[in-house]
């Protein structure tokens, strides 16, 4: 796993812990989509080497 992806994962776990237990599905899906997009972008340089 790249350093950027690991950092993002740590950041998102902090956000998840700090968010209220009744976080709306929209908030969760936005965070999930953001994580997926960033994760795939971090993999792209590896894939095209």
FIDO-23696 format. One record per atom (N, C-alpha, C, O): residue in three letters; x, y, z. Coordinates in steps of 0.05 Angstrom, whole numbers, plus 32768, in hexadecimal, padded with zeros to 4 digits. Atoms other than C-alpha are relative to their C-alpha. Layout:
N
AlaXYZ/...
//
This chain:
49
Unk80117FE88000/Unk800080008000/Unk801280198000/Unk8025801A800F/Unk7FF07FE78002/Unk801A80457FEE/Unk7FFD8010801A/Unk7FE9800E8028/Unk80017FEE7FE8/Unk802A80788024/Unk7FE780127FFF/Unk7FDA80168014/Unk80177FEE8003/Unk7FF480A68009/Unk7FE67FF28007/Unk7FD57FFD8015/Unk8019800F7FFA/Unk7FBE8070800D/Unk7FFE7FFA801D/Unk7FE97FFB8029/Unk800080067FE4/Unk7FD3805D8053/Unk7FF980198010/Unk7FE980188023/Unk80067FE77FF2/Unk7FD180A68069/Unk7FE380067FFD/Unk7FD6800F8011/Unk801D7FFB8005/Unk7F8C80AD804A/Unk7FEF7FEE8011/Unk7FDA7FF6801C/Unk800F80137FF0/Unk7F74806F806D/Unk80008008801D/Unk7FEB8007802B/Unk7FFF7FF67FE5/Unk7F8C808A80B0/Unk7FEE80188004/Unk7FDF801A8018/Unk80107FE77FFF/Unk7F6B80CD80A2/Unk7FE27FF98001/Unk7FD280058010/Unk801C80078001/Unk7F2980AC8090/Unk7FF67FF18019/Unk7FDF7FF48021/Unk8008800E7FE7/Unk7F29808080CE/Unk7FFC80148016/Unk7FEA80118027/Unk80047FEA7FEC/Unk7F3180BF80F8/Unk7FE6800E7FFB/Unk7FD78014800E/Unk801A7FF38008/Unk7EF780E080D2/Unk7FE97FEE8009/Unk7FD57FF88014/Unk801680137FF9/Unk7ECD80A180DD/Unk7FFC8000801E/Unk7FE57FFE8027/Unk800280007FE3/Unk7EDC80A18128/Unk7FF4801A800A/Unk7FE4801A801D/Unk80097FE67FF6/Unk7ECE80EB812F/Unk7FE380067FF7/Unk7FD580178003/Unk801B7FFB8009/Unk7E8D80EA8107/Unk7FEC7FF38012/Unk7FF17FE08020/Unk8014800B7FEE/Unk7E4D80DE812C/Unk7FF77FE47FF7/Unk7FF97FDE7FDF/Unk8009801B8007/Unk7E328097812E/Unk7FEA7FFF7FEC/Unk7FE77FEC7FDD/Unk80167FFF8013/Unk7DF680AC8106/Unk800780117FE8/Unk7FF780217FDE/Unk7FF87FF38018/Unk7E1E80C780CC/Unk7FEE7FF77FE9/Unk7FE87FDF7FE6/Unk801380078015/Unk7DF180CA808F/Unk800E7FEE7FEB/Unk80267FF07FE7/Unk7FF580108015/Unk7DFB80978057/Unk800D80107FEA/Unk802180077FDE/Unk7FF47FEE8015/Unk7E0A80D18028/Unk801D80078008/Unk802F80067FF8/Unk7FE57FF97FF7/Unk7E4680E78053/Unk80127FE87FFD/Unk80297FEA7FF4/Unk7FEF80188001/Unk7E5F809F8057/Unk80077FF97FE3/Unk801E7FF27FDE/Unk7FFA8007801C/Unk7E598094800C/Unk801380147FF3/Unk8024800D7FE3/Unk7FED7FEC800A/Unk7E7D80D67FFD/Unk801C7FFA8009/Unk802F7FFB7FFA/Unk7FE680077FF6/Unk7EB680C2802A/Unk800B7FE77FF2/Unk80227FE57FEB/Unk7FF88019800E/Unk7EB7807C800B/Unk800980057FE4/Unk801D7FFA7FDB/Unk7FF97FF9801C/Unk7EB880987FC4/Unk801B800F7FFF/Unk802C80097FEE/Unk7FE77FF17FFF/Unk7EEF80C97FD6/Unk80187FEE8005/Unk802D7FF07FF9/Unk7FEB80137FFA/Unk7F1880907FF4/Unk80077FEF7FE8/Unk801F7FEB7FE2/Unk7FFB80118017/Unk7F0F80647FB7/Unk800E800F7FEA/Unk802180047FDE/Unk7FF47FF08015/Unk7F21809B7F86/Unk801D80058006/Unk802F80017FF5/Unk7FE57FFA7FF8/Unk7F5F80AE7FAD/Unk80117FE77FFF/Unk80297FE77FF7/Unk7FF1801A8000/Unk7F7380657FB5/Unk80077FF87FE4/Unk801E7FF07FDF/Unk7FFA8008801C/Unk7F6E80577F6A/Unk801480137FF4/Unk802580097FE5/Unk7FEC7FED800B/Unk7F9580967F59/Unk801B7FFA800B/Unk802F7FFD7FFD/Unk7FE680077FF4/Unk7FCC807F7F89/Unk800B7FE77FF3/Unk80237FE37FF3/Unk7FF78018800E/Unk7FCE803D7F63/Unk800880047FE3/Unk80187FF57FD8/Unk7FFB7FFC801C/Unk7FD0805A7F1D/Unk801E80017FF8/Unk80267FF47FE5/Unk7FE47FFF8008/Unk801B806B7F1C/Unk800D7FE58001/Unk801F7FDF7FF0/Unk7FF5801C7FFE/Unk802B80237F31/Unk7FF77FF07FE8/Unk80077FE17FDC/Unk800B80108016/Unk7FFE80067EFB/Unk800D80067FE5/Unk80107FF57FD4/Unk7FF57FF7801A/Unk801E802E7EC3/Unk801E80007FFE/Unk802A800B7FEB/Unk7FE380018001/Unk806780227ED4/Unk80097FEC7FEC/Unk80217FE87FE8/
//
